[in-house]
């Protein structure tokens, strides 16, 4: 795990992985300076509730984890990250997931222990989706069975689907 002090002093320039868990209340904009190299960003264990639109400059980012924070919605700018494959925002207070927040190359979406009631149907149009973890949310089994996204072969009933933890 790296420190905010290391990030701010420039010691982490060129890093491909960054994990900051220091009770951060705001997103450290120095992370954007890692745009040329950063592939994995772990901001779990902070008190963040927003990500800046500038995060979209991290075009090499493949994995983002922001579990145990205070997000109430999945940030829409995640959908603008061209190489983002794994998104983990478990144990937040997420109520809404918009279509715009879903990256095209999404393979893993981990949203356990939030307050999500409905997912966008466009989630079913992510052919690379292999893992969908939604346990501990506000969606009832009836809603999950009715929602069209789960008829997508990439989520249920396909050799590509490795895990669909829905309840």
DSSP file (Angstrom, degrees, kcal/mol; ACC not computed):
  #  RESIDUE AA STRUCTURE BP1 BP2  ACC     N-H-->O    O-->H-N    N-H-->O    O-->H-N    TCO  KAPPA ALPHA  PHI   PSI    X-CA   Y-CA   Z-CA
    1    1 A X              0   0    0      0, 0.0     2,-0.2     0, 0.0    19,-0.1   0.000 360.0 360.0 360.0 135.9    0.0    0.0    0.0
    2    2 A X        -     0   0    0     17,-1.7    19,-0.4     1,-0.0     2,-0.3  -0.466 360.0-122.4 -95.0 171.1    1.3    3.4   -0.9
    3    3 A X     >  -     0   0    0     -2,-0.2     4,-2.0    17,-0.1     5,-0.1  -0.795  16.3-121.8-115.0 158.2    0.8    6.7    1.0
    4    4 A X  H  > S+     0   0    0     -2,-0.3     4,-2.9     1,-0.2     5,-0.2   0.868 114.8  57.8 -61.1 -37.2   -0.8   10.0    0.1
    5    5 A X  H  > S+     0   0    0      1,-0.2     4,-1.8     2,-0.2     6,-0.2   0.910 105.3  49.3 -61.4 -43.0    2.5   11.6    0.9
    6    6 A X  H  4>S+     0   0    0      2,-0.2     5,-1.6     1,-0.2     6,-0.7   0.914 112.7  48.5 -61.6 -42.7    4.4    9.4   -1.6
    7    7 A X  H ><5S+     0   0    0     -4,-2.0     3,-1.2     1,-0.2    -2,-0.2   0.939 112.2  47.4 -62.5 -48.3    1.8   10.3   -4.3
    8    8 A X  H 3<5S+     0   0    0     -4,-2.9    -1,-0.2     1,-0.3    -2,-0.2   0.781 109.4  53.8 -67.6 -27.4    2.0   14.0   -3.6
    9    9 A X  T 3<5S-     0   0    0     -4,-1.8    -1,-0.3    -5,-0.2    -2,-0.2   0.526 114.1-114.5 -85.4  -4.9    5.8   14.1   -3.6
   10   10 A X  T X 5S+     0   0    0     -3,-1.2     3,-1.4    -4,-0.5    -3,-0.2   0.510  78.9 127.6  87.2   4.1    5.9   12.4   -7.0
   11   11 A X  T 3 <S+     0   0    0     -5,-1.6    -4,-0.2     1,-0.2    -5,-0.1   0.692  70.3  54.7 -66.9 -17.7    7.5    9.2   -5.8
   12   12 A X  T >  S+     0   0    0     -6,-0.7     3,-2.2    -5,-0.2    -1,-0.2   0.346  72.4 133.2-101.3   6.6    4.8    7.1   -7.4
   13   13 A X  T <  S+     0   0    0     -3,-1.4    21,-0.1     1,-0.3     3,-0.1  -0.343  73.9  26.4 -57.5 135.6    5.2    8.5  -11.0
   14   14 A X  T 3  S+     0   0    0      1,-0.3    -1,-0.3     2,-0.0     2,-0.1   0.370  88.6 146.3  90.3  -3.8    5.3    5.5  -13.4
   15   15 A X    <   -     0   0    0     -3,-2.2    -1,-0.3     1,-0.1    22,-0.1  -0.370  35.6-167.9 -67.7 142.8    3.3    3.3  -11.1
   16   16 A X  S    S+     0   0    0      1,-0.2    23,-3.0    22,-0.2    24,-2.4   0.645  77.4  43.7 -99.2 -21.9    0.9    0.7  -12.6
   17   17 A X  E     -a   40   0A   0     22,-0.2     2,-0.4    21,-0.2    -1,-0.2  -0.972  63.8-179.7-126.0 138.5   -0.8   -0.1   -9.3
   18   18 A X  E     +a   41   0A   0     22,-2.1    24,-3.1    -2,-0.4     2,-0.5  -0.976   5.5 179.6-141.6 126.2   -2.0    2.3   -6.6
   19   19 A X  E     +a   42   0A   0     -2,-0.4   -17,-1.7    22,-0.2     2,-0.5  -0.976   6.3 174.8-126.9 117.5   -3.7    1.5   -3.3
   20   20 A X        +     0   0    0     22,-2.4     2,-0.3    -2,-0.5   -17,-0.1  -0.971  10.2 160.5-124.9 115.5   -4.6    4.4   -1.0
   21   21 A X        +     0   0    0     -2,-0.5    25,-0.1   -19,-0.4    24,-0.1  -0.718  27.7 125.4-133.3  82.4   -6.5    3.7    2.1
   22   22 A X  S    S-     0   0    0     -2,-0.3    24,-0.1    21,-0.1    -1,-0.1   0.014  88.7 -89.2-129.6  26.7   -6.0    6.6    4.4
   23   23 A X        -     0   0    0     22,-0.9    23,-0.2     1,-0.2    -2,-0.1   0.832  61.8-171.6  68.5  30.6   -9.5    7.8    5.3
   24   24 A X        -     0   0    0      1,-0.2    23,-2.9    21,-0.1    -1,-0.2  -0.315  20.6-174.3 -60.2 133.7   -9.5   10.1    2.2
   25   25 A X  S    S+     0   0    0      1,-0.2    24,-0.4    21,-0.2     2,-0.3   0.680  73.1  34.8 -98.0 -26.1  -12.5   12.4    2.0
   26   26 A X  S    S-     0   0    0     22,-0.1     2,-0.3    23,-0.1    -1,-0.2  -0.936  93.1 -99.8-129.1 153.5  -11.6   13.8   -1.4
   27   27 A X        -     0   0    0     -2,-0.3     2,-0.7    23,-0.2    24,-0.0  -0.545  37.4-123.2 -70.8 125.7  -10.0   12.3   -4.4
   28   28 A X    >   -     0   0    0     -2,-0.3     3,-2.1     1,-0.2     4,-0.3  -0.613  15.6-154.2 -73.6 113.0   -6.3   13.2   -4.7
   29   29 A X  G >  S+     0   0    0     -2,-0.7     3,-1.4     1,-0.3     4,-0.4   0.666  85.3  80.2 -64.5 -15.6   -6.0   14.8   -8.1
   30   30 A X  G >  S+     0   0    0      1,-0.3     3,-1.1     2,-0.2    -1,-0.3   0.737  77.2  73.5 -62.2 -20.7   -2.3   13.8   -8.2
   31   31 A X  G X  S+     0   0    0     -3,-2.1     3,-2.0     1,-0.3    -1,-0.3   0.852  85.1  64.4 -60.3 -33.5   -3.6   10.4   -9.3
   32   32 A X  G X  S+     0   0    0     -3,-1.4     3,-1.6     1,-0.3    -1,-0.3   0.785  88.2  68.8 -62.5 -26.7   -4.3   11.9  -12.7
   33   33 A X  G <  S+     0   0    0     -3,-1.1     3,-0.4    -4,-0.4    -1,-0.3   0.623  91.1  62.5 -66.9 -11.7   -0.6   12.5  -13.1
   34   34 A X  G X>  +     0   0    0     -3,-2.0     4,-2.9    -4,-0.2     3,-1.9   0.203  68.0 117.5 -94.2  14.1   -0.3    8.7  -13.4
   35   35 A X  T <4  +     0   0    0     -3,-1.6    25,-0.6     1,-0.3    -1,-0.2   0.780  68.1  57.1 -55.9 -32.3   -2.5    8.6  -16.5
   36   36 A X  T 34 S+     0   0    0     -3,-0.4    -1,-0.3     1,-0.1    -2,-0.1   0.679 125.7  13.6 -74.9 -16.4    0.3    7.2  -18.7
   37   37 A X  T <4 S+     0   0    0     -3,-1.9    -2,-0.2   -22,-0.1     2,-0.1   0.655  86.4 115.9-131.5 -25.5    0.9    4.1  -16.6
   38   38 A X     <  +     0   0    0     -4,-2.9    22,-0.2     1,-0.2   -22,-0.2  -0.330  19.4 155.6 -67.6 125.0   -1.8    3.4  -14.0
   39   39 A X        +     0   0    0    -23,-3.0    23,-3.0     1,-0.3    24,-2.3   0.638  65.1  41.7-114.8 -28.6   -3.7    0.2  -14.6
   40   40 A X  E     -ab  17  63A   0    -24,-2.4   -22,-2.1    22,-0.2     2,-0.5  -0.985  60.6-178.6-130.5 123.5   -5.0   -0.7  -11.1
   41   41 A X  E     -ab  18  64A   0     22,-2.5    24,-2.5    -2,-0.4     2,-0.6  -0.980   2.2-175.7-125.2 121.2   -6.5    1.8   -8.7
   42   42 A X  E     +ab  19  65A   0    -24,-3.1   -22,-2.4    -2,-0.5    24,-0.2  -0.942  15.4 161.3-120.0 109.9   -7.7    0.7   -5.2
   43   43 A X        +     0   0    0     22,-3.5     3,-0.4    -2,-0.6     5,-0.3   0.001  29.2 141.9-112.4  24.8   -9.3    3.4   -3.2
   44   44 A X        +     0   0    0     21,-0.2    24,-0.2     1,-0.2    25,-0.1  -0.301  54.3  35.5 -67.1 150.7  -11.1    1.1   -0.7
   45   45 A X  S    S+     0   0    0     22,-2.2   -22,-0.9     1,-0.2    -1,-0.2   0.811  92.5 104.5  78.6  31.6  -11.3    2.0    2.9
   46   46 A X  S    S-     0   0    0     21,-0.5    -1,-0.2    -3,-0.4   -21,-0.2  -0.444  78.0-111.6-120.1-163.7  -11.8    5.7    2.6
   47   47 A X        +     0   0    0    -23,-2.9    22,-0.1    -2,-0.2     2,-0.1  -0.133  59.7 147.1-125.4  36.9  -14.8    8.1    2.9
   48   48 A X        +     0   0    0     -5,-0.3    22,-3.2     1,-0.1    23,-0.1  -0.420  22.1 171.9 -73.5 146.8  -15.1    9.1   -0.7
   49   49 A X        +     0   0    0    -24,-0.4    23,-0.5     1,-0.3     2,-0.3   0.413  65.2  36.0-129.3  -7.8  -18.5    9.8   -2.3
   50   50 A X        -     0   0    0     21,-0.1     2,-0.4    22,-0.1    -1,-0.3  -0.981  58.2-150.6-143.9 153.4  -17.5   11.2   -5.7
   51   51 A X        -     0   0    0     -2,-0.3    26,-0.2    -3,-0.1     2,-0.1  -0.974  32.7-114.0-119.6 142.1  -14.9   10.6   -8.4
   52   52 A X    >   -     0   0    0     -2,-0.4     3,-1.8     1,-0.1     4,-0.2  -0.390  17.3-122.2 -75.3 152.6  -13.8   13.6  -10.6
   53   53 A X  G >  S+     0   0    0      1,-0.3     3,-1.8     2,-0.2    -1,-0.1   0.763 108.4  74.2 -62.3 -23.8  -14.5   13.6  -14.3
   54   54 A X  G >  S+     0   0    0      1,-0.3     3,-2.3     2,-0.2    -1,-0.3   0.680  73.3  81.8 -63.8 -16.8  -10.8   13.9  -14.8
   55   55 A X  G X  S+     0   0    0     -3,-1.8     3,-2.3     1,-0.3    -1,-0.3   0.783  74.3  75.5 -58.7 -25.0  -10.5   10.3  -13.9
   56   56 A X  G <  S+     0   0    0     -3,-1.8    -1,-0.3     1,-0.3    26,-0.2   0.651  79.0  73.1 -62.1 -14.2  -11.4    9.6  -17.5
   57   57 A X  G <  S+     0   0    0     -3,-2.3     2,-2.1     1,-0.2    -1,-0.3   0.638  72.4  88.2 -73.7 -13.4   -7.9   10.6  -18.4
   58   58 A X    X   +     0   0    0     -3,-2.3     3,-1.7     1,-0.2    -1,-0.2  -0.475  53.4 163.6 -83.3  68.9   -6.6    7.3  -17.0
   59   59 A X  T 3   +     0   0    0     -2,-2.1    24,-0.3     1,-0.3    -1,-0.2   0.645  68.3  54.8 -68.7 -16.2   -7.1    5.5  -20.3
   60   60 A X  T 3  S+     0   0    0    -25,-0.6    -1,-0.3   -22,-0.2     2,-0.2   0.500  77.3 123.9 -92.2  -4.6   -4.9    2.5  -19.3
   61   61 A X    <   +     0   0    0     -3,-1.7    22,-0.3     1,-0.2   -22,-0.2  -0.383  25.7 165.0 -63.3 124.4   -7.0    1.8  -16.1
   62   62 A X        +     0   0    0    -23,-3.0    23,-3.1     1,-0.3    24,-2.3   0.676  62.7  35.7-108.0 -29.2   -8.2   -1.8  -16.2
   63   63 A X  E     +bc  40  86A   0    -24,-2.3   -22,-2.5    22,-0.2     2,-0.4  -0.991  56.6 178.5-135.2 132.6   -9.3   -2.3  -12.6
   64   64 A X  E     -bc  41  87A   0     22,-2.4    24,-2.4    -2,-0.4     2,-0.4  -0.992   2.4-176.5-134.2 130.4  -10.9    0.1  -10.0
   65   65 A X  E     +bc  42  88A   0    -24,-2.5   -22,-3.5    -2,-0.4   -21,-0.2  -0.988  14.7 160.3-121.5 132.6  -11.9   -0.8   -6.5
   66   66 A X        +     0   0    0     22,-3.3     3,-0.3    -2,-0.4     5,-0.2  -0.256  22.8 155.5-143.9  48.4  -13.6    1.6   -4.2
   67   67 A X        +     0   0    0      1,-0.2   -22,-2.2    21,-0.1   -21,-0.5  -0.359  57.0  28.5 -76.0 158.1  -15.2   -0.6   -1.6
   68   68 A X  S    S+     0   0    0     22,-2.1   -22,-0.4   -24,-0.2    -1,-0.2   0.933  94.4 112.5  56.2  52.0  -16.0    0.6    1.9
   69   69 A X  S    S-     0   0    0     22,-0.4   -20,-0.2    -3,-0.3    -1,-0.1  -0.395  78.3 -98.8-125.7-154.5  -16.6    4.3    0.9
   70   70 A X        +     0   0    0    -22,-3.2     2,-0.1    -2,-0.2    22,-0.1  -0.056  58.5 148.2-128.4  33.3  -19.7    6.5    0.9
   71   71 A X        -     0   0    0     -5,-0.2    22,-2.4     1,-0.1   -21,-0.1  -0.464  25.9-173.3 -69.1 138.8  -20.8    6.4   -2.8
   72   72 A X  S    S+     0   0    0    -23,-0.5    23,-3.0     1,-0.3    24,-1.2   0.482  74.4  25.1-107.9  -9.5  -24.5    6.7   -3.4
   73   73 A X  B    S-g   96   0B   0    -24,-0.3     2,-0.5    21,-0.2    -1,-0.3  -0.986  88.9-102.2-147.5 153.1  -24.3    6.0   -7.1
   74   74 A X        -     0   0    0     22,-2.0    24,-0.5    -2,-0.3    27,-0.1  -0.677  54.7-105.4 -74.6 121.7  -21.9    4.3   -9.4
   75   75 A X    >   -     0   0    0     -2,-0.5     3,-1.4     1,-0.1     4,-0.3  -0.222  21.3-144.2 -57.1 129.4  -19.9    7.2  -11.0
   76   76 A X  G >  S+     0   0    0      1,-0.3     3,-1.6     2,-0.2     4,-0.3   0.797  93.3  70.7 -64.8 -29.8  -20.9    7.7  -14.6
   77   77 A X  G >  S+     0   0    0      1,-0.3     3,-1.5     2,-0.2     4,-0.3   0.675  79.7  77.6 -66.2 -13.3  -17.4    8.6  -15.7
   78   78 A X  G X  S+     0   0    0     -3,-1.4     3,-1.5     1,-0.3    -1,-0.3   0.858  86.4  61.4 -60.3 -33.5  -16.4    5.0  -15.3
   79   79 A X  G <  S+     0   0    0     -3,-1.6    25,-0.4    21,-0.5    -1,-0.3   0.643  96.1  61.0 -67.4 -14.1  -18.2    4.3  -18.6
   80   80 A X  G <  S+     0   0    0     -3,-1.5     2,-0.8    -4,-0.3    -1,-0.3   0.488  77.2 100.3 -90.2  -4.4  -15.7    6.7  -20.3
   81   81 A X    X   -     0   0    0     -3,-1.5     3,-1.1    -4,-0.3    23,-0.2  -0.742  62.0-157.4 -87.1 110.6  -12.7    4.6  -19.4
   82   82 A X  T 3  S+     0   0    0     -2,-0.8    -1,-0.2     1,-0.3    23,-0.1   0.716  86.1  34.5 -66.5 -24.2  -11.9    2.6  -22.5
   83   83 A X  T 3  S+     0   0    0    -24,-0.3     2,-0.4   -22,-0.3    -1,-0.3   0.309  80.5 130.2-113.0   8.4  -10.0   -0.3  -20.9
   84   84 A X    <   +     0   0    0     -3,-1.1    21,-0.4    -6,-0.2   -22,-0.2  -0.501  16.9 156.4 -71.0 123.0  -11.8   -0.7  -17.6
   85   85 A X        +     0   0    0    -23,-3.1    22,-3.4    -2,-0.4    23,-2.4   0.673  57.2  49.5-116.6 -32.1  -12.8   -4.3  -17.1
   86   86 A X  E     +cd  63 108A   0    -24,-2.3   -22,-2.4    21,-0.2     2,-0.4  -0.959  56.6 178.5-123.0 126.4  -13.2   -4.8  -13.3
   87   87 A X  E     +cd  64 109A   0     21,-2.2    23,-3.0    -2,-0.5     2,-0.5  -0.989   0.6 179.1-128.0 122.3  -15.3   -2.5  -11.1
   88   88 A X  E     +cd  65 110A   0    -24,-2.4   -22,-3.3    -2,-0.4    23,-0.2  -0.931  17.8 151.3-129.2 109.6  -15.7   -3.2   -7.4
   89   89 A X        +     0   0    0     21,-2.7     3,-0.4    -2,-0.5     5,-0.2  -0.392  24.6 158.1-128.3  52.4  -17.8   -0.8   -5.3
   90   90 A X        +     0   0    0      1,-0.2   -22,-2.1    21,-0.1   -21,-0.3  -0.429  56.3  23.1 -80.2 156.6  -19.0   -3.2   -2.5
   91   91 A X  S    S+     0   0    0     21,-2.4   -22,-0.4   -24,-0.2    -1,-0.2   0.936  91.9 114.2  54.2  56.0  -20.1   -1.9    0.9
   92   92 A X  S    S-     0   0    0     21,-0.5   -20,-0.1    -3,-0.4    -1,-0.1  -0.316  80.4-101.3-119.5-151.1  -21.0    1.6   -0.1
   93   93 A X        +     0   0    0    -22,-2.4     2,-0.2    -2,-0.2    21,-0.1  -0.127  57.0 162.1-128.0  34.8  -24.5    3.2   -0.1
   94   94 A X        +     0   0    0     -5,-0.2    21,-2.6     1,-0.2   -21,-0.2  -0.385  11.8 163.6 -66.8 125.8  -25.1    2.9   -3.9
   95   95 A X        +     0   0    0    -23,-3.0    22,-1.0     1,-0.2    23,-0.5   0.674  61.8  44.7-108.2 -32.1  -28.7    3.2   -4.8
   96   96 A X  B     -g   73   0B   0    -24,-1.2   -22,-2.0    20,-0.1     2,-0.4  -0.929  50.0-173.9-125.9 143.1  -28.4    3.9   -8.5
   97   97 A X        -     0   0    0     21,-0.4    23,-0.4    -2,-0.4     2,-0.2  -0.964  21.4-157.0-128.9 111.2  -26.4    2.4  -11.4
   98   98 A X    >   -     0   0    0    -24,-0.5     3,-1.2    -2,-0.4     4,-0.2  -0.511  27.3-117.0 -89.9 159.4  -26.8    4.3  -14.6
   99   99 A X  G >  S+     0   0    0      1,-0.3     3,-1.5    -2,-0.2    -1,-0.1   0.862 114.3  60.4 -57.4 -37.8  -26.2    3.0  -18.1
  100  100 A X  G 3  S+     0   0    0      1,-0.3   -21,-0.5   -20,-0.0    -1,-0.3   0.698  95.0  63.0 -66.9 -19.7  -23.5    5.6  -18.6
  101  101 A X  G <  S+     0   0    0     -3,-1.2     2,-0.7   -23,-0.2    -1,-0.3   0.499  82.1  93.6 -85.0  -2.6  -21.5    4.1  -15.6
  102  102 A X  S <  S-     0   0    0     -3,-1.5   -23,-0.1    -4,-0.2     7,-0.0  -0.814  72.2-137.7 -98.6 111.6  -21.0    0.8  -17.3
  103  103 A X    >   -     0   0    0     -2,-0.7     3,-1.3     1,-0.1   -24,-0.1  -0.304  15.1-125.8 -63.8 148.3  -17.7    0.4  -19.3
  104  104 A X  T 3  S+     0   0    0    -25,-0.4    24,-0.3     1,-0.3    -1,-0.1   0.841 109.7  48.2 -63.4 -34.6  -17.9   -1.3  -22.6
  105  105 A X  T 3  S+     0   0    0    -21,-0.4    -1,-0.3   -23,-0.1    -2,-0.1   0.196  80.5 152.7 -92.7  16.8  -15.2   -3.9  -21.7
  106  106 A X    <   +     0   0    0     -3,-1.3    22,-0.2     1,-0.2   -20,-0.2  -0.226  10.2 158.6 -55.2 125.3  -16.7   -4.7  -18.4
  107  107 A X        +     0   0    0    -22,-3.4    23,-3.4     1,-0.4    24,-2.3   0.680  66.8  32.3-112.9 -39.3  -15.9   -8.3  -17.2
  108  108 A X  E     +de  86 131A   0    -23,-2.4   -21,-2.2    22,-0.2     2,-0.4  -0.983  56.6 179.4-125.1 131.9  -16.5   -8.0  -13.4
  109  109 A X  E     -de  87 132A   0     22,-2.4    24,-2.5    -2,-0.4     2,-0.7  -0.943   6.5-176.5-131.1 110.9  -19.0   -5.9  -11.6
  110  110 A X  E     +de  88 133A   0    -23,-3.0   -21,-2.7    -2,-0.4    24,-0.2  -0.914  21.0 148.3-115.2 108.1  -19.0   -6.3   -7.8
  111  111 A X        +     0   0    0     22,-3.0     3,-0.3    -2,-0.7     5,-0.2  -0.082  20.8 153.4-129.5  32.1  -21.6   -4.3   -6.1
  112  112 A X        +     0   0    0      1,-0.2   -21,-2.4    21,-0.1   -20,-0.3  -0.256  59.5  22.3 -64.7 151.8  -22.4   -6.4   -3.0
  113  113 A X  S    S+     0   0    0     22,-2.8   -21,-0.5   -23,-0.2    -1,-0.2   0.926  93.3 112.6  57.7  54.4  -23.8   -4.8    0.2
  114  114 A X  S    S-     0   0    0     -3,-0.3    -1,-0.1    22,-0.3   -19,-0.1  -0.409  77.3-103.2-125.3-154.6  -25.2   -1.6   -1.3
  115  115 A X        +     0   0    0    -21,-2.6     2,-0.2    -2,-0.2    22,-0.1  -0.078  57.6 153.2-128.9  32.7  -28.8   -0.4   -1.6
  116  116 A X        +     0   0    0     -5,-0.2    22,-1.6     1,-0.2    23,-0.4  -0.446  16.5 172.7 -71.6 133.0  -29.4   -1.0   -5.3
  117  117 A X        +     0   0    0    -22,-1.0     2,-0.3     1,-0.3    23,-0.2   0.712  66.3  19.1-106.8 -33.2  -33.0   -1.6   -6.4
  118  118 A X        -     0   0    0    -23,-0.5   -21,-0.4    21,-0.1    -1,-0.3  -0.990  61.2-151.9-142.4 145.5  -32.8   -1.7  -10.2
  119  119 A X        -     0   0    0     -2,-0.3    30,-0.1    -3,-0.1     2,-0.1  -0.875  34.0-100.7-113.2 151.5  -30.0   -2.2  -12.7
  120  120 A X    >   -     0   0    0    -23,-0.4     3,-1.9    -2,-0.3     4,-0.2  -0.459  23.8-130.2 -70.0 142.1  -29.9   -0.8  -16.2
  121  121 A X  G >  S+     0   0    0      1,-0.3     3,-2.0     2,-0.2     4,-0.1   0.763 102.0  76.4 -62.7 -23.7  -30.9   -3.2  -19.0
  122  122 A X  G >  S+     0   0    0      1,-0.3     3,-2.1     2,-0.2    -1,-0.3   0.667  74.1  79.3 -64.0 -14.3  -27.8   -2.2  -20.9
  123  123 A X  G X  S+     0   0    0     -3,-1.9     3,-1.0     1,-0.3    -1,-0.3   0.837  85.5  61.6 -59.6 -30.4  -25.9   -4.4  -18.4
  124  124 A X  G <  S+     0   0    0     -3,-2.0    -1,-0.3     1,-0.3    30,-0.2   0.552  92.5  66.3 -71.5  -7.2  -27.1   -7.2  -20.6
  125  125 A X  G <  S+     0   0    0     -3,-2.1     2,-0.6    -4,-0.1    -1,-0.3  -0.071  72.1  99.1-105.0  31.6  -25.2   -5.7  -23.5
  126  126 A X    X   -     0   0    0     -3,-1.0     3,-2.1     1,-0.1    -1,-0.1  -0.820  52.3-174.7-115.1  87.0  -21.8   -6.3  -22.0
  127  127 A X  T 3  S+     0   0    0     -2,-0.6    -1,-0.1     1,-0.3   -22,-0.1   0.678  79.3  56.6 -63.0 -18.5  -20.7   -9.5  -23.8
  128  128 A X  T 3  S+     0   0    0    -24,-0.3    -1,-0.3   -22,-0.2     2,-0.1   0.527  74.8 127.7 -88.3  -5.4  -17.5   -9.8  -21.8
  129  129 A X    <   +     0   0    0     -3,-2.1   -22,-0.2     1,-0.2   -21,-0.2  -0.319  19.4 155.9 -60.0 122.4  -19.3   -9.8  -18.4
  130  130 A X        +     0   0    0    -23,-3.4    33,-2.2     1,-0.3    32,-1.1   0.647  60.4  39.4-117.5 -30.5  -18.2  -12.9  -16.4
  131  131 A X  E     +ef 108 163A   0    -24,-2.3   -22,-2.4    31,-0.2     2,-0.4  -0.987  53.4 173.0-132.3 127.1  -18.8  -12.0  -12.8
  132  132 A X  E     -ef 109 164A   0     31,-1.5    33,-1.5    -2,-0.4     2,-0.6  -0.950   8.2-174.6-132.8 110.3  -21.8  -10.1  -11.4
  133  133 A X  E     +ef 110 165A   0    -24,-2.5   -22,-3.0    -2,-0.4    33,-0.2  -0.928  21.2 148.7-113.8 115.2  -22.0   -9.8   -7.6
  134  134 A X    >   +     0   0    0     31,-3.6     3,-0.6    -2,-0.6     5,-0.2   0.257  20.4 139.9-128.7   8.4  -25.1   -8.2   -6.2
  135  135 A X  T 3   +     0   0    0     30,-0.7   -22,-2.8     1,-0.2   -21,-0.2  -0.204  64.6  32.5 -57.9 147.2  -25.7   -9.9   -2.8
  136  136 A X  T 3  S+     0   0    0      1,-0.2   -22,-0.3   -24,-0.2    -1,-0.2   0.752  92.0 118.7  79.4  25.0  -26.9   -7.7    0.0
  137  137 A X  S <  S-     0   0    0     -3,-0.6    -1,-0.2    29,-0.2   -22,-0.2  -0.466  76.8-102.7-109.9-173.7  -28.8   -5.2   -2.1
  138  138 A X  S    S+     0   0    0    -22,-1.6     2,-0.4    -2,-0.2   -21,-0.2   0.286  78.8 116.9 -95.9   8.8  -32.5   -4.2   -2.2
  139  139 A X        -     0   0    0    -23,-0.4    -2,-0.2    -5,-0.2     2,-0.1  -0.648  57.6-140.1 -83.1 130.1  -33.5   -6.2   -5.3
  140  140 A X     >  -     0   0    0     -2,-0.4     4,-2.1   -23,-0.2     5,-0.2  -0.466  22.9-112.4 -81.9 160.6  -36.0   -8.9   -4.7
  141  141 A X  H  > S+     0   0    0      1,-0.2     4,-2.5     2,-0.2     5,-0.2   0.884 117.2  57.1 -59.8 -39.7  -35.7  -12.3   -6.5
  142  142 A X  H  > S+     0   0    0      1,-0.2     4,-2.0     2,-0.2    -1,-0.2   0.921 107.5  47.4 -58.4 -44.5  -38.8  -11.5   -8.5
  143  143 A X  H  > S+     0   0    0      1,-0.2     4,-2.3     2,-0.2    -1,-0.2   0.919 111.2  51.0 -63.4 -43.3  -37.3   -8.3   -9.9
  144  144 A X  H  < S+     0   0    0     -4,-2.1     6,-0.3     1,-0.2    -1,-0.2   0.896 111.4  47.6 -62.0 -39.9  -34.0  -10.2  -10.7
  145  145 A X  H  < S+     0   0    0     -4,-2.5    -1,-0.2     1,-0.2    -2,-0.2   0.846 115.3  45.6 -70.8 -32.5  -35.9  -12.9  -12.6
  146  146 A X  H  < S+     0   0    0     -4,-2.0    -2,-0.2    -5,-0.2    -1,-0.2   0.798  87.3 102.0 -79.2 -28.9  -38.0  -10.4  -14.5
  147  147 A X    ><  -     0   0    0     -4,-2.3     3,-1.5    -5,-0.2     4,-0.2  -0.375  69.3-141.4 -67.1 128.5  -35.2   -8.1  -15.5
  148  148 A X  G >  S+     0   0    0      1,-0.3     3,-2.3     2,-0.2     4,-0.4   0.746  90.6  75.9 -59.9 -28.1  -34.1   -8.6  -19.0
  149  149 A X  G >  S+     0   0    0      1,-0.3     3,-1.1     2,-0.2    -1,-0.3   0.808  89.0  59.1 -59.0 -28.2  -30.4   -8.2  -18.4
  150  150 A X  G <  S+     0   0    0     -3,-1.5    -1,-0.3    -6,-0.3    -2,-0.2   0.501  91.5  67.6 -83.9  -1.0  -30.2  -11.6  -16.8
  151  151 A X  G <  S+     0   0    0     -3,-2.3    -1,-0.3    -4,-0.2     2,-0.2   0.584  76.3 109.0 -85.9 -10.3  -31.5  -13.3  -20.0
  152  152 A X  S X> S-     0   0    0     -3,-1.1     4,-1.9    -4,-0.4     3,-1.7  -0.457  73.7-135.5 -65.6 132.2  -28.2  -12.3  -21.6
  153  153 A X  T 34 S+     0   0    0      1,-0.3     8,-0.4     2,-0.2     5,-0.2   0.776 101.0  65.2 -62.0 -26.4  -26.0  -15.3  -22.1
  154  154 A X  T 34 S+     0   0    0    -30,-0.2    -1,-0.3     1,-0.2     3,-0.1   0.710 111.1  35.6 -71.7 -15.8  -22.9  -13.5  -20.8
  155  155 A X  T <4 S+     0   0    0     -3,-1.7     2,-0.4     1,-0.3    -2,-0.2   0.804 126.6  18.4-103.4 -38.6  -24.5  -13.3  -17.4
  156  156 A X  S  < S+     0   0    0     -4,-1.9    -1,-0.3     1,-0.1     3,-0.1  -0.998 119.6   9.2-140.0 136.0  -26.5  -16.5  -17.0
  157  157 A X  S    S+     0   0    0     -2,-0.4     2,-0.3     1,-0.2    -1,-0.1   0.704  92.6 113.0  78.5  21.1  -26.3  -19.9  -18.7
  158  158 A X  S >  S-     0   0    0     -5,-0.2     3,-0.5    -6,-0.1    -1,-0.2  -0.888  74.3-124.2-124.6 155.0  -23.2  -19.4  -20.7
  159  159 A X  T 3  S+     0   0    0     -2,-0.3    -1,-0.1     1,-0.2    -5,-0.1   0.728 113.4  59.2 -67.1 -19.4  -19.8  -20.9  -20.6
  160  160 A X  T 3  S+     0   0    0     -7,-0.2     2,-0.8    -4,-0.1    -1,-0.2   0.793  84.4  88.9 -76.5 -28.6  -18.4  -17.4  -20.3
  161  161 A X    <   +     0   0    0     -3,-0.5     3,-0.1    -8,-0.4   -31,-0.1  -0.596  46.5 169.4 -77.8 110.7  -20.4  -16.7  -17.1
  162  162 A X        +     0   0    0    -32,-1.1     2,-0.3    -2,-0.8    -1,-0.2   0.780  67.3   4.8 -89.9 -30.7  -18.2  -17.9  -14.2
  163  163 A X  E     +f  131   0A   0    -33,-2.2   -31,-1.5    -8,-0.1    -1,-0.3  -0.945  46.4 177.3-158.8 132.5  -20.2  -16.4  -11.4
  164  164 A X  E     -f  132   0A   0     -2,-0.3     2,-1.2   -33,-0.2   -31,-0.2  -0.767  13.0-176.5-133.6  89.4  -23.5  -14.6  -11.0
  165  165 A X  E     +f  133   0A   0    -33,-1.5   -31,-3.6    -2,-0.3   -30,-0.7  -0.727  17.1 157.5 -89.8  94.6  -24.0  -14.0   -7.3
  166  166 A X              0   0    0     -2,-1.2   -29,-0.2   -33,-0.2    -1,-0.2   0.754 360.0 360.0 -97.8 -27.1  -27.4  -12.4   -7.2
  167  167 A X              0   0    0    -32,-0.1   -31,-0.2   -31,-0.1    -2,-0.1   0.328 360.0 360.0-152.0 360.0  -28.7  -13.0   -3.7
